[in-house]
């Protein structure tokens, strides 16, 4: 925000911080080319800028609009100059209610005005779908009330007065992230957790379709922990609504799997506590990814570390046995790692813990023997 005069800076700060409220917004509105236009106001505003350009995310790309305040008349609404590619876009001023009733005391006035303008901009591009195959695809998205007009942005470029391509649909998938454990996002960037689908058509008749998932930084951080998202190819002669609903279902299943994994790890930890009591000496109380137990068998003491990864219960825990008494020549403790033992992801936590206990009992003797043979006493 540096370089802006104070009354403009307040408007712009709310625009940037409220980017996700301006449109579907797979990105942040950015500010550039700050400058001063009113020479008479140089002294009053410290020589700082009252006009600038906004780069606004829209339908998978950025559009650039120029905003011009007049620091000599700070109570007046700004002029907004659209890009050269938008020369056919002439919104009805009466539809821009927040602009018509501009309130200089409300620091959200510019954000609300941009929302109104983007709504009209979306309607303008929708009108270019009229009579095309893509108009049918767009309308089918609303047949089962899964989406509303605020969930979709459309961009149809024109050249020499004719609509061309590629045509872009950006669709908010409305995935429910509310049950995601907080610890998974504690180091993620700020902002919303949002998943969008960008569908690129070759032209208004459809043609080749290129789908692409767009995630907010926070959502991208989350899914990357679990291997990311791979979209299926768009089927030949496929229907847009079927594909969109299929992708949303895929993401909802992934989110449900993430939540279920956390619940199952917590259940597994509680079952270990019930089975082993005081032999369980430590466990992870945030992500429930590790358990530490101390056992004694025939005067032989050893630790067992239980590691559960984020794909539990589909992937079984890793058991690491560590002797308390014996070390290798380099001084490191004697350990054995076990990843292949009786296990089923369909078992409940209590059965998993009971089976683990049975495995420990059948493994202790061999581990003790190997520790004595390979190591030296501490």
N, C-alpha and C positions, 0 to 999 in steps of 0.2 A: 504493500500500500504506500510505500515511500514515494514522495513527490506529489501527492495529492493534497489539495487544500482541505482543511479540517471538515467542512460540512459535506464535501464530496466523499471523503475517506470513510465516513460513517455509513453512507449508502453502499459503497463498494464492499466494505468489509462484510456486511450482511449478505450481499450477493454471493461472494466467494464462500462464506461459511454455510450459506443456505443453498449451495449448488444442487443438492439432491432434491430440493423442493421446487426447482425451476422447471424441470422436465424429468424424463426417465433418467437421464444423466449418468452415463457410464464414464465418469470423469469429473473434473473440477473446472469451473469457469475461471479463466485466467485473464489477467489484466496486462496490457502493454501500451506502448506509445503514448505515455502520459505527457501532456503539454498544456500550456496556458494560452488562452485566446483573448482574454479581456485585459488590455493594457492598463485600463483605469483601475483594475482591481489588483495590480501587481503588489502594491504596498500592503493592502488589506490582507491578501492571502499569502503573503511572504514569498511571492513569486512562484508559488506551486501550482500544479495543474488542476484544471477544471474540465478537462476533456481527455478521452482515452478510448482504447479499443477493447472490446470483450471478445474472447474466443470461447464459444459456447458449444458444449457437446450436444450433438443432435443426430439421431439415427445413425450412430456409428462413425460420425465424422465431426468436424468442427466448422461452425459458421462464425463469421466475424462481423460484428456490428460496432459502429462507432457511437459513443455516447458523449453528448456535448452539453455540459452545464454552462451557465454564465455566472461567474463569481461576482459580477456586479449586481446581479439580481438572484440571489440564492433561493428566494422563495418560488422561483419559476421552475416548472418541470423541464427536464433536459430534452434536447432533440435527439432522436435516435436515427442514425443513417445506416441503412442496410447495405449489404455487399452488392457488388455489380451483378453477381449471378442471381440476385433476387429482384431484378428490375421489374418483374411482373407481379410482385407481391405488394399489393396496395390495400392494407387492412382498413376496415371501417373504423374510424376513430372512435365512434360510439361504442364499439365492442371492447375498447381498451378502458374499462371502467376506472381502474386505478390511476391511469394517466389523466383521464378527464377530471377526476376528483383528487388530483395530486395534493398530498399533505406533506409539506416540507419538514414538519415536526416529527413525522413517522420515519424512522430510519429504515423501515422495510419497504418503503414506497417504490424504490427502484426494483427490488426483487419482485414485488407483486406486479409491477408493470411488465417486467420481462416474462413472467408467467403468462400474463394475458397475451402478450405478443407472440410467445411460442405456441400458445393454443391456436391463435389465428394462423400462424405459420404452418402448423400441422394440418389444419383444415384446408389451407391453400394447396398443399401437396396432395392431400387426399383427393381433391377435385381433379387432379391430373390422372387419377386412376379410372375415371369415368369411362364405362363401356369396355374396359379391358378385362383380360383373364384374371389379372391380379386384383381387380375390384371384387371379383367373386371370392378369391382366396381371403382377402381382407374381411369381407362380410361373414364368412364362415367362422371366423374366430369368435363371433359374438352369438352364434347359434345356441350354445349351451350355457351361456352366462358365465363362462369361465374367465372371461376378460372383459374389460370395458375400454372405452376410447382413450382413457388416460394411461393405459398400459402399453400403448403402441405409438411409435413414431414412424412416419413414412417420409422417404425422400425420393422424389422423381425429378431428375435433372432434365433441363430443356436446352436445346440448341437450335438456333434459327427458327424459333417458334414451335418446334416439335419436341415432344417428350422422347427422351433417349434412355440410355441405361448407363451403368447398372442401377436398378431400382433397389432401394434398401428398406427393409422392415426391421425395426428394433423393438423387441417384445419383452416386457417385464414378465418373468416366469412365476412370480408370486410364490416362491419356495418358502416354506415355513422353517426358519432358523431358530425359533424361539427356545427350543429345548437343548441347544448346543451348550455343553459345559463351559463355564466362563473361563476356566484356566486355558483352554485351547486358543482363546483370542486375546489373552492378556498382553502378548508381545506383538499383536497384529496392528497394522495402521488403524487410525481412527476412522470414523464414518460408519455408514450403514453396511450391513451384510446383504448384498443384492446380487442376483443372478439374472442376466439378460441374454436373449438369443438374437443375434444379428443374422438376418437372412438376406443374401444378395441374389437378385434375379438378373439375368442377362439383359432383359428388356421387359416391356409391359405385357408381352405374350408369355412370359415365364422363362422358357429356355433353360439353360444350365443354372442350377441352384447351388449356392455356396453358403452353407450354414456355419456360424462361428459363435462360440460361447464367449460372452463378455462378463467378467466378474469384477465387482468392486474390489479394491485392494484388500479389504478385510476378508471378503469371501474367497479371494484367490489364495490368501495365506492359509485359510482353513483347508480348502480342497487339496492344496499342494502337500499337506501333511499325509494325505491318504492317496497319493498317486495321481492327483489331478483329475480332470474330466475329459473323457474321449467321446466325442459325438458320433453317432451312427451316420452313415452317408444319407443324404436326402434321396428317397426312393424315386426311381423313374416314374413319371406321371403320378407322383405322390400328392397327397392333399396336405396343405400347410397346417391346418388345425390338428390333424392326426400326428404330424411330426412334432409340432410344438408341445402337444399334450404328452407325447412319448418322452421328449427330453425332460419336461418338468417332472414326470414320474421317475425318470432315472435319477435326477438330482434329489428328489424327495426320498427315494430309497437309500441313496448314499448318506443323506443327512440322518435318516432313521438308523442306519447302520452305525454311524458315528455315536449317536446317542445311546443305542443299545449296547455298543462296546463298552462305554463308560459304566453303564448300569451293571453289566455282567462282570466287569473287573471289580467293581465295588462289592458285588454279591460274592465273588470268588474270595476276596480278601476276608469278608465276614465269615465265610465258611471255613477258611484256614484258621481263623481265630477260634472258632467253635471246636475244631478238631484238635488243635495243637496247644491251645491254652497258653501257659507261661513259656512254652518253647518258642512261640512267636515273639521275637524281641523288638521288631521294628517293621513298619510298613508305611508306604506312601499314602498320605491322607488327602492329597489333592487330585492326582490323576489315577491313583490306585494301580500303578504300573510295577511296583516292586514290593516284595515281602522278604524279610530275613528271619530265619529260624536258627536256633542253636539246639543241637541234639547231643545226647550222650548214649553210647552203646558199648558195653563191656569196657569201661574206662577209656573209651575213645571219643573225643569230642570233635565235632565238626559243625560248620555252618552250611546252611542251604540258602542260596539266593534264588528267589523265584521272580523271573522277569516276564511281564505280560506286555506285548506290544499293542499298538493301536488297532491292529486287526484281530485281536482277541474278541470272541472265542473261535473265529474261523481258523486262526493260527494258534497252535498250542503254546503254553508257557515254556520257557527255557529254565531248566534246573541246573544250578551250578553248585557243586559240592566243594567245600574248601576245608582242608584239615586245619585244626587249631594248633597242632603240634609239629607238623612236618613241613619242611621247605625244600625247594630245589637248591642246586649249588649256588645260584645267583641270589638266594635269599628270598625269593618269591614263594608264597604258599603253594602247596600241592593242590591243584584243582582238577575237577572233571566236569565237563559240560554235557548235559543230556537233553536231546531234543526229540528223541525217538522212543516213545513209551506208550502204553495203552492210553488212548485219549479219543474223545468224541465231542465235537462242539455242541452236540444236542444234549449232553448231560447238564444237569443243574449244578449249581455251585457246590452243594453238599456232596454230591457224588464225585465231582472232580477232586475235591479235597480228600475224600476217602480213598480214591484211586491213587492219588499222589502219595498218600501215607503208605499204602501197600507197596508202591514202587520204591519208596525210600527204604522200607524194611528189607526188600529183596536186593537192594543195591549196597547197603551199608558195609557188609562183610567184604565184598570185593574192593570197595573204595578204601577201607582200612588197610587191607593187605597191600594194595598198590602204593598207598601213602608210606607205609613202613619200608617197602622195597625200594622206592625211588627217592625218598627224602631222608633228611637228617632231622633229629629232634631239635626243637627250639630250646 
